[in-house]
Amino acid sequence: MAARTCVLLCLVCVCAARECIELTIGDNNIFSQSIFNNTILKVAANNESFESSRVNLLDLWDKFPRIMVPVNGTSDQCRRDSRMFLDSLDRLELWALKMFDATAKPPSGILSGNGNQYGDFDECLGIDGAVRGKYCLASLQVSIGGEKGQQLDYLVHSGHYLRSNVTDMGHRLPRYSSIMWGVCIPSSCSSFDLEDELSHKLSDLGISVKVHNTLCTVKNFKRPYSFGKTLTITFFLSIILLLSLGTLLDNGKEGETNFEKLLNAFSLKRNLRKVFDLSDSPTRVKGVDAFRGINAFALLLGHKSMAMAHNPYVNKTSYSEVFGMPWAVIGRSAIIYTDSFLYLSGFLNAHNLLQDLEKKGTINFKDRMLARWFRLFPMFLSLMLFCTYILPDINNGPQWNLVVEEHSRVCQKNMWKSFLFIHNYFGFEDMCLTHTHQIGMDMQLYVATLPLMFVLWKFRRTGLALIVGIAAASTVLRYLAIYWYDISMFVYYGISVQKLLDAARYSYILPTHRATIYLIGVSMAYFIKSKNLHIKLSDNQARFVWAFCFALAAYTIASPYQMGLEGYKYEHYPAAMFATLTPILWGLFMCVAHWCICHDYTGSGKAFVESRIFKFFNKIAYAVYLTQFPIFFYNVGIQRHSEYYTPMLLLQIPEMMVILVVSTLTTVAIEMPFNQVYRIYFGKSQTKLKDN
């Protein structure tokens, strides 16, 4: 009897427990089909924040809509096509199944960063039955609340390596915090219809939605044929005609008339021989090739890492973890590598102007400005026209409209600013070819250098005082900009896209804030030219100087590494001191290293510094700088699926080879011919423009 009583009491307790559990767990829970017929053996937690985050995360899988057509679209045709899709899907018609299949679905691995889902871009555009398919890439902003939800939010957003929202510009800086979701809808429906439908279905899950009209694509879309496109085609056809005539009619002899010289300037055979001729030029300055090559490669990898942040990865959290390691400070300090180019520009500009002053005692401002224009503008113009009017028609893909089409529209609207070399004053949001801000700064600093060098030549003390005063003022401006606007020149972990844009607008792309290291280069050229720094060193002394150089370079690059670690919280003072002191410290390193190279204190490193690879790269460096971004973002635009991230993706050999080949071809087909055009029709000396 006692045993029977115990069994009966146990059954009563189990039933009571079941009733209690059913009161704490909803019927529609994702685990509703598991234990005890719509119940789960788990005691309800008292922590409401944990329960909230748990339900939100599970709802992402359980309640996320699979069918997203705008049944309540703004147009009658959209509503009819959406209802036709639903009816056809019930009847398992092939076109409707394809439209359903082409839309992204919640995947496995979201907590590993596998949030971005493109669906099937080509399958969607291939639908051409009762309804045509339209592919849209929606931006979803997911929010997982609660104290316990912080870790889940961190994983879903791939570590918050960069913070962004759905309204940030995405054509150059990635919307890293947003989830990109591919949706296939009837072509009669608009982006607004889809956004309204998704917002209605996802609002209960804490997800905000933005569907940009520019991120919707239909098959065989015909772009309007603009006057700018006509001019672009005419321009490139003219270049091709000149290249063809110049190459075919080149008999190896120097032309006698200007027209014959013009055709020779466009001879591919002649220019290819020149670009691969690695003999030393009489105007060559030692060390420039090595500095330019090393820093260009470092900057190439830095730009590539930013382009990679646009791509979807099945393990995107690994991407954040890798770039949150201490060694990643090498890439986060990328401003140092752009400073190197400002130093070289200041040094070479001053060096060439001092040569003019030694020979003529004056500077021909008109001739120098014209030479600079021919040096920079033809290649710059060619790339702008190509990226604006030609590139958008070449291919397509899920992000093509964002990183190629949208950039084309920005260029059409703002290209005139680049023609005047003032584009760097308008921020990245409105800049055609954002990476060319350096060209604008370089031209403006060059214009300022012309009178400065004349004053320095005529009145040494006054000129040096001006250089020191301007450099000091530039340093103060950097400090104040960082402190006032809460920005940073260092890409710290968790920085927002808006802060990156603010950093560019208020300091990074302004010549007034970047003039310090440029003037250090100007000063170095003056002292080397005046031979006031010629000091003899023993071998041990030279080794000590090089050790000092490497230690200074390592300290400058690595000192802010803590700002790049995961969990860093922004502070004014470290950010301001980095922006203030880094150009000075890096400029000091460049000066001492450059002095050692110029005076042959390289020892066993001479073979490296004088490498033929650097000599060749120096000839195509400008083209490499210009063409890398279009190639990077071409590949981003055509990316159709997620891939597995590894650090080796940073250095993709086929992509790097394409950059090398395209840069070589554009150098011999555009840059070198137009440099020769200047010499033929305007130049009075044979000084090589390549050294400017």
C-alpha positions in Angstrom: 0.0 0.0 0.0 2.8 2.4 0.8 4.5 1.7 -2.5 1.3 2.4 -4.4 0.8 5.6 -2.5 4.3 6.8 -3.4 3.7 6.1 -7.1 0.4 8.0 -7.0 2.0 11.0 -5.4 4.9 11.0 -8.0 2.3 11.0 -10.8 0.5 13.9 -9.2 3.7 15.9 -8.9 4.7 15.3 -12.5 1.3 16.5 -13.7 1.5 19.6 -11.5 5.0 20.3 -12.8 3.8 20.0 -16.4 0.9 22.5 -15.8 3.4 25.0 -14.3 5.8 24.7 -17.2 3.1 25.1 -19.7 2.2 28.4 -18.1 5.7 29.7 -18.5 6.5 28.6 -22.1 4.5 29.9 -25.1 2.8 27.4 -27.4 4.6 28.7 -30.5 8.1 28.3 -29.0 10.6 26.8 -31.3 10.9 23.8 -28.9 7.1 23.3 -28.9 7.3 19.9 -30.6 9.8 18.4 -28.2 9.2 17.1 -24.6 5.8 16.5 -23.0 3.7 17.5 -26.0 4.4 21.3 -26.5 6.4 21.6 -23.2 10.0 21.6 -22.3 11.5 20.5 -19.0 13.1 23.8 -18.0 12.3 26.0 -15.0 11.5 29.6 -16.0 14.3 32.0 -15.2 13.6 34.9 -12.9 16.0 37.0 -14.9 13.7 38.8 -17.4 16.6 40.2 -19.5 17.8 36.6 -20.2 14.3 35.5 -21.1 13.9 38.4 -23.4 17.1 37.8 -25.2 16.4 34.1 -25.4 13.0 34.6 -27.0 14.3 37.3 -29.4 17.1 35.1 -30.6 14.9 32.0 -31.0 12.3 34.1 -32.8 14.9 35.1 -35.3 14.9 31.5 -36.5 11.3 30.5 -35.6 9.3 33.5 -36.8 11.5 34.9 -39.5 9.3 35.1 -42.7 10.2 32.8 -45.6 7.8 34.5 -48.0 8.4 38.2 -48.4 6.4 39.4 -51.4 4.6 42.7 -50.9 1.0 41.6 -50.9 0.0 45.1 -49.8 2.0 46.9 -52.4 1.3 50.5 -53.5 0.4 49.6 -57.0 -2.4 47.4 -58.3 0.0 45.4 -60.5 2.3 44.7 -57.6 -0.6 43.4 -55.5 -1.9 41.2 -58.4 1.6 39.8 -59.1 2.1 39.1 -55.4 -1.2 37.2 -55.1 -0.4 35.4 -58.3 2.9 34.3 -56.8 1.2 33.0 -53.7 -1.4 31.1 -55.7 1.3 29.7 -58.1 3.4 28.7 -55.1 0.5 26.6 -53.7 0.2 24.9 -57.1 4.0 24.3 -57.1 4.5 26.2 -60.4 8.2 26.3 -61.4 8.6 30.1 -61.7 7.0 30.6 -58.3 9.2 27.9 -56.7 12.2 29.7 -58.2 11.2 33.0 -56.8 10.7 31.4 -53.4 14.0 29.5 -53.7 16.0 32.7 -54.8 15.0 34.5 -51.6 17.4 34.1 -48.7 16.5 31.9 -45.7 17.8 31.9 -42.1 21.0 29.8 -42.2 23.1 27.9 -39.8 26.1 29.6 -38.3 24.5 33.0 -37.5 26.5 33.1 -34.3 29.6 32.6 -36.3 28.9 35.7 -38.4 27.0 33.9 -41.2 24.3 36.6 -41.2 24.6 38.1 -44.6 22.5 36.0 -47.0 22.3 36.9 -50.7 19.9 34.2 -51.8 20.3 33.4 -55.5 20.9 36.5 -57.6 21.0 34.8 -61.0 18.0 32.5 -60.3 15.9 35.5 -59.4 16.8 37.6 -62.5 16.3 34.5 -64.7 12.5 34.4 -63.8 10.6 35.5 -66.8 7.3 33.7 -66.8 3.9 35.0 -65.7 5.9 37.4 -63.5 9.4 38.8 -64.0 11.8 38.6 -61.1 13.4 41.6 -59.3 16.3 41.1 -56.9 16.6 43.4 -54.0 19.2 43.5 -51.3 17.6 44.6 -48.0 19.6 46.0 -45.1 18.4 44.6 -41.7 19.4 46.1 -38.4 19.1 43.5 -35.7 18.9 44.4 -32.0 19.1 41.8 -29.3 18.4 43.4 -25.9 18.9 42.4 -22.3 22.0 42.0 -20.2 22.4 38.4 -21.2 21.8 39.3 -24.8 25.0 41.3 -25.2 27.1 38.3 -26.1 24.5 37.1 -28.6 24.3 40.6 -30.1 28.1 40.6 -30.3 28.1 37.2 -32.2 25.3 38.1 -34.5 27.1 41.3 -35.5 30.4 39.6 -35.9 32.1 41.3 -33.0 31.1 44.8 -33.9 34.4 45.3 -35.6 32.9 48.3 -37.3 29.6 49.9 -36.1 27.1 51.0 -38.8 23.4 51.4 -39.4 21.2 51.0 -42.5 21.4 54.7 -43.5 25.2 54.9 -43.6 26.9 55.2 -47.0 27.9 51.8 -48.2 29.6 52.3 -51.5 33.0 52.6 -50.0 32.8 52.1 -46.2 30.9 48.9 -45.3 27.6 48.6 -43.5 29.3 46.1 -41.3 26.6 46.0 -38.5 23.8 45.6 -41.0 22.7 42.2 -42.3 22.3 42.1 -46.0 19.4 40.0 -47.1 18.6 39.0 -50.7 14.9 39.0 -51.6 13.2 38.0 -54.9 10.0 39.9 -55.7 7.8 40.6 -58.7 9.3 43.3 -60.9 6.2 45.4 -60.7 6.8 46.0 -57.0 9.1 48.8 -55.8 11.7 48.9 -53.1 9.3 50.9 -50.9 6.7 48.1 -51.2 9.3 45.5 -50.1 10.5 47.8 -47.2 7.0 48.3 -46.0 6.3 44.5 -46.1 9.5 43.6 -44.3 9.1 46.3 -41.7 5.6 45.0 -40.9 6.7 41.4 -40.6 10.0 42.0 -38.7 9.1 44.8 -36.4 8.1 42.3 -33.6 11.5 40.7 -33.8 13.3 44.0 -33.1 14.6 44.3 -36.6 14.5 47.6 -38.6 14.6 47.5 -42.4 15.9 49.7 -45.2 15.6 48.8 -48.8 17.3 51.3 -51.0 15.8 51.7 -54.5 19.3 51.6 -55.9 19.8 48.1 -54.5 17.1 46.5 -56.6 17.9 44.9 -60.0 16.0 43.6 -62.9 17.4 41.7 -65.9 18.6 43.6 -68.9 18.1 47.0 -67.3 18.8 49.7 -69.8 20.6 52.7 -68.4 19.9 56.1 -69.9 22.4 57.0 -72.6 23.9 60.3 -71.3 26.0 62.9 -73.0 28.8 62.1 -70.6 28.8 58.5 -71.8 29.1 59.7 -75.4 32.1 61.9 -74.5 33.7 59.0 -72.6 33.4 56.6 -75.5 34.8 59.2 -77.8 37.7 59.8 -75.5 38.6 56.2 -75.2 38.2 55.6 -78.9 40.5 58.5 -79.6 43.1 56.9 -77.2 42.8 53.6 -78.9 43.1 55.2 -82.4 46.3 57.0 -81.3 47.7 53.9 -79.7 47.0 51.8 -82.9 48.5 54.4 -85.2 51.5 55.0 -83.0 52.3 51.3 -82.6 51.8 50.4 -86.2 53.7 53.3 -87.7 56.6 53.2 -85.2 59.7 52.5 -87.2 62.1 52.9 -84.3 63.2 56.4 -85.4 62.7 59.7 -83.6 60.0 61.8 -85.2 61.0 65.1 -86.9 57.6 66.9 -86.8 55.4 67.3 -83.7 52.8 65.0 -85.2 55.4 62.2 -85.7 56.6 62.8 -82.2 52.9 62.6 -81.0 52.4 59.2 -82.7 55.7 57.9 -81.2 54.4 59.0 -77.8 51.5 56.6 -78.2 53.6 53.7 -79.5 53.0 50.7 -77.2 56.2 49.1 -78.4 58.3 52.1 -77.4 56.5 52.7 -74.1 56.8 49.0 -73.1 60.5 49.1 -73.7 60.8 52.2 -71.5 58.7 50.8 -68.7 60.8 47.7 -68.5 64.1 49.6 -68.9 65.4 49.6 -65.3 68.6 51.5 -65.8 69.1 54.4 -63.5 67.9 57.8 -64.5 70.3 60.8 -64.1 67.6 62.6 -62.1 66.8 59.6 -59.8 67.0 60.1 -56.1 68.2 57.2 -54.0 65.7 55.6 -51.6 62.5 56.9 -53.3 61.9 53.6 -55.1 62.1 51.5 -52.0 60.1 53.9 -49.8 57.4 54.1 -52.5 57.2 50.4 -53.1 57.1 49.3 -49.4 54.5 51.8 -48.4 52.4 51.2 -51.5 52.2 47.5 -50.8 51.2 48.2 -47.2 48.6 50.6 -48.3 47.3 48.1 -50.9 46.7 45.6 -48.1 45.0 48.2 -46.0 42.6 49.1 -48.8 42.0 45.4 -49.5 41.1 44.8 -45.8 38.4 47.5 -46.0 37.0 46.1 -49.3 36.9 42.6 -47.7 34.7 44.0 -44.9 31.9 44.3 -47.5 31.9 40.6 -48.3 29.8 37.9 -46.6 31.6 35.1 -44.8 30.3 32.0 -43.1 32.7 32.8 -40.2 32.7 36.6 -40.2 33.4 36.6 -36.4 36.8 35.2 -37.3 37.4 38.2 -39.5 36.7 40.5 -36.5 38.9 38.3 -34.2 41.8 38.4 -36.6 41.7 42.2 -37.0 41.3 42.6 -33.2 44.7 41.0 -32.5 47.6 43.1 -31.5 49.5 42.5 -34.7 46.6 44.1 -36.7 47.9 47.5 -35.5 50.1 47.3 -38.7 46.9 47.7 -40.8 45.0 50.0 -38.4 47.9 52.6 -38.5 47.4 52.9 -42.3 47.5 56.7 -42.1 51.3 56.3 -41.6 51.7 54.8 -45.1 49.8 57.8 -46.6 52.1 60.1 -44.6 55.0 58.4 -46.3 53.7 59.5 -49.7 53.2 63.0 -48.4 56.8 63.0 -47.3 58.0 61.7 -50.7 55.8 64.3 -52.5 57.2 67.1 -50.5 60.8 65.9 -50.9 60.5 65.4 -54.7 58.6 68.6 -55.3 61.2 70.6 -53.3 64.1 68.8 -54.9 62.9 69.6 -58.5 62.1 73.2 -57.7 65.5 73.7 -56.1 67.1 72.4 -59.3 65.1 75.0 -61.3 66.3 77.7 -58.8 69.9 76.6 -59.2 69.8 76.7 -63.0 67.5 79.8 -63.5 67.3 81.6 -60.2 63.6 81.6 -60.5 60.5 79.4 -60.8 58.3 79.4 -63.9 55.0 79.0 -62.1 52.9 78.6 -65.2 55.2 75.9 -66.6 55.4 74.0 -63.3 51.6 74.0 -62.9 51.1 72.8 -66.4 53.7 70.0 -65.9 51.9 68.9 -62.7 48.6 68.9 -64.5 49.8 66.7 -67.3 51.4 64.4 -64.7 48.3 63.9 -62.6 45.1 64.7 -64.6 45.1 62.4 -67.7 45.2 59.2 -65.7 42.9 60.6 -63.1 40.4 61.7 -65.8 40.6 58.3 -67.6 39.8 56.4 -64.4 36.9 58.7 -63.4 35.3 58.4 -66.9 35.7 54.6 -66.9 34.3 54.1 -63.4 31.4 56.5 -64.1 30.2 55.5 -67.5 31.8 52.2 -68.6 32.3 50.0 -65.5 28.5 49.9 -64.5 27.7 48.2 -67.8 30.3 45.4 -67.5 28.8 43.1 -64.9 26.3 42.7 -62.1 25.8 41.1 -58.7 24.1 41.4 -55.3 26.2 44.4 -54.2 27.0 45.7 -57.7 24.4 48.5 -57.4 25.9 49.6 -54.1 29.6 49.6 -54.7 29.7 50.3 -58.5 26.4 51.9 -59.6 26.0 54.1 -56.5 29.6 55.2 -56.9 28.9 56.0 -60.5 26.0 58.3 -59.5 28.2 60.1 -57.0 30.8 60.6 -59.7 28.3 62.0 -62.2 27.2 64.5 -59.6 30.5 65.5 -58.2 33.1 64.9 -60.9 33.6 68.6 -61.5 35.2 69.0 -58.1 37.8 66.4 -59.0 38.5 68.3 -62.2 39.4 71.3 -60.1 41.4 69.2 -57.5 39.1 70.4 -54.7 37.2 67.2 -54.1 38.9 66.5 -50.8 37.1 69.4 -49.2 33.6 67.7 -49.5 33.9 64.5 -47.5 33.9 60.9 -48.6 30.1 60.8 -49.0 30.3 63.2 -52.0 33.6 62.2 -53.4 34.2 60.5 -56.8 37.0 57.9 -56.3 37.3 58.4 -52.5 40.9 57.1 -52.5 42.0 60.0 -54.7 41.7 62.5 -51.9 45.5 62.2 -51.8 45.7 63.7 -55.3 43.7 66.7 -54.3 45.9 67.3 -51.2 49.0 66.8 -53.2 48.1 69.3 -55.8 47.1 71.9 -53.2 50.3 71.4 -51.3 52.3 71.6 -54.5 50.7 75.0 -55.3 51.6 76.2 -51.8 55.2 74.9 -52.2 56.0 77.1 -55.3 56.1 80.4 -53.5 57.4 78.8 -50.3 60.5 77.4 -52.1 61.1 80.7 -53.7 61.1 82.4 -50.3 63.3 79.7 -48.9 65.8 80.1 -51.7 66.0 83.9 -51.5 65.6 84.3 -47.7 66.8 81.2 -45.9 65.9 82.1 -42.4 62.5 83.5 -43.3 61.7 80.4 -45.4 62.7 78.0 -42.6 60.7 80.0 -40.1 57.7 79.8 -42.3 58.1 76.0 -42.7 58.4 75.5 -38.9 55.5 77.8 -38.2 53.1 76.2 -40.8 54.1 72.7 -39.6 53.5 73.7 -36.0 50.1 75.2 -36.9 49.1 72.0 -38.7 50.0 70.0 -35.7 47.8 72.1 -33.4 45.0 71.8 -35.9 45.2 68.0 -35.8 45.1 68.0 -32.0 42.1 70.3 -31.8 40.1 68.5 -34.5 40.5 65.2 -32.7 39.6 66.7 -29.3 36.6 68.8 -30.6 35.0 66.2 -32.9 35.7 63.0 -30.9 37.4 61.4 -33.9 40.5 59.3 -34.4 43.1 58.9 -37.1 43.6 55.4 -35.8 41.0 52.8 -36.8 40.2 51.6 -33.3 38.2 48.5 -32.6 34.4 49.2 -32.7 34.7 52.6 -34.5 31.6 53.6 -36.3 31.3 54.4 -40.0 30.1 57.8 -39.1 33.2 58.5 -37.0 35.4 57.4 -39.9 33.6 59.8 -42.2 33.9 62.6 -39.6 37.6 61.9 -39.2 38.0 62.2 -43.0 35.9 65.4 -43.2 37.5 67.2 -40.3 41.2 66.2 -40.6 42.3 63.2 -42.7 41.6 64.7 -46.1 42.5 68.3 -45.4 46.0 69.6 -46.5 46.0 72.1 -43.6 46.0 69.1 -41.2 48.4 66.9 -43.1 51.0 69.5 -44.0 53.4 68.6 -41.2 55.1 65.6 -42.8 54.9 67.1 -46.2 57.0 70.1 -44.9 59.4 67.6 -43.3 60.0 66.2 -46.8 60.5 69.7 -48.1 63.0 70.5 -45.4 64.9 67.3 -46.0 65.2 68.1 -49.7 66.6 71.5 -48.9 69.2 70.3 -46.4 70.3 67.4 -48.6 70.6 69.8 -51.6 72.5 72.3 -49.5 74.8 69.5 -48.3 74.5 70.8 -44.7 73.9 67.3 -43.4 76.9 65.5 -44.8 78.3 63.6 -41.8 80.7 60.6 -42.1 79.8 57.6 -40.0 81.7 54.5 -39.1 80.2 51.1 -39.7 79.2 50.7 -36.0 77.7 54.2 -36.0 75.7 53.4 -39.2 74.4 50.3 -37.6 73.4 52.3 -34.5 71.5 54.8 -36.6 69.7 52.1 -38.5 68.8 50.4 -35.2 67.4 53.8 -34.0 65.4 54.1 -37.2 63.8 50.7 -37.0 63.0 51.2 -33.3 61.4 54.5 -34.0 59.4 53.1 -36.9 58.2 50.1 -34.8 57.3 52.4 -31.9 55.3 54.7 -34.2 53.3 51.9 -35.7 52.8 49.7 -32.6 52.4 52.3 -29.8 48.6 52.6 -30.3 48.0 48.8 -30.4 45.7 48.9 -27.3 43.3 51.0 -29.3 42.9 48.2 -31.7 42.1 45.5 -29.2 38.6 44.2 -28.7 36.6 46.1 -26.0 38.5 49.4 -26.4 36.6 52.5 -25.3 37.4 55.7 -27.1 39.4 58.3 -25.2 40.2 61.8 -26.4 43.8 62.1 -25.2 45.4 58.9 -26.7 43.6 59.6 -30.0 44.7 63.3 -30.1 48.3 62.4 -29.2 48.4 59.7 -31.9 47.2 62.2 -34.5 49.5 64.9 -33.2 52.8 63.1 -32.8 52.7 60.3 -35.4 53.5 62.5 -38.5 56.4 64.0 -36.6 57.9 60.7 -35.4 57.3 59.0 -38.8 58.8 62.0 -40.6 61.9 61.7 -38.4 62.2 58.1 -39.3 61.8 58.8 -43.0 64.4 61.6 -42.8 67.1 59.6 -41.0 66.5 56.5 -43.1 66.5 58.5 -46.3 69.7 60.3 -45.3 71.4 57.0 -44.7 70.3 55.7 -48.1 71.4 58.9 -49.9 74.8 58.7 -48.4 75.3 55.0 -49.0 75.1 53.8 -45.4 72.9 50.8 -46.3 75.5 48.1 -45.8 74.2 44.7 -46.7 70.8 46.2 -47.3 71.9 48.0 -50.4 70.7 45.1 -52.7 67.3 45.3 -51.2 67.0 49.1 -51.4 68.3 49.1 -55.0 66.1 46.2 -56.0 64.9 46.1 -59.6 61.5 45.3 -58.3 61.2 48.7 -56.7 62.6 50.4 -59.8 59.9 48.8 -61.9 57.2 49.4 -59.4 58.1 53.1 -59.2 57.2 53.5 -62.8 53.7 52.1 -62.4 53.1 53.3 -58.8 50.6 56.0 -59.8 48.5 53.6 -61.9 48.6 51.0 -59.0 47.3 53.7 -56.6 44.5 54.6 -59.0 43.3 51.2 -60.2 43.3 49.1 -57.0 40.0 50.4 -55.7 38.0 49.8 -58.9 39.4 46.3 -59.1 38.7 45.6 -55.4 35.1 46.8 -55.6 34.5 45.1 -58.9 35.1 41.8 -57.1 33.0 42.9 -54.2 30.1 43.7 -56.6 30.1 40.4 -58.3 30.5 38.3 -55.2 27.4 36.0 -55.2 27.8 33.8 -52.1 29.5 33.6 -48.7 33.0 32.2 -48.4 35.1 30.9 -45.6 37.4 33.7 -44.2 41.1 33.1 -43.8 43.8 35.8 -43.5 45.2 34.5 -46.8 42.2 36.2 -48.6 44.0 39.5 -47.9 46.6 38.5 -50.6 44.7 36.9 -53.5 47.3 36.3 -56.1 45.0 36.5 -59.2 43.6 39.8 -58.0 47.1 41.2 -57.4 48.2 40.1 -60.8 45.2 41.8 -62.4 46.2 45.0 -60.6 49.8 44.6 -61.8 48.8 44.0 -65.4 46.1 46.7 -65.6 48.5 49.2 -64.0 51.3 48.4 -66.5 48.9 48.8 -69.4 47.4 52.1 -68.2 50.9 53.4 -67.6 52.1 52.7 -71.1 48.8 53.6 -72.8 47.8 56.8 -70.9 50.3 58.1 -68.4 53.5 57.9 -70.4 52.0 59.2 -73.7 50.5 62.3 -72.0 53.8 63.0 -70.3 55.4 63.0 -73.7 52.6 65.3 -75.1 53.6 67.9 -72.5 57.3 67.7 -73.5 56.4 67.9 -77.2 54.1 70.9 -77.0 54.9 72.7 -73.8 58.2 71.4 -72.3 61.4 73.4 -72.6 63.6 70.9 -70.8 63.9 67.1 -70.8 63.5 66.8 -67.0 61.5 63.6 -66.4 58.0 64.2 -65.1 58.1 60.9 -63.4 60.3 62.3 -60.7 57.7 64.9 -59.7 
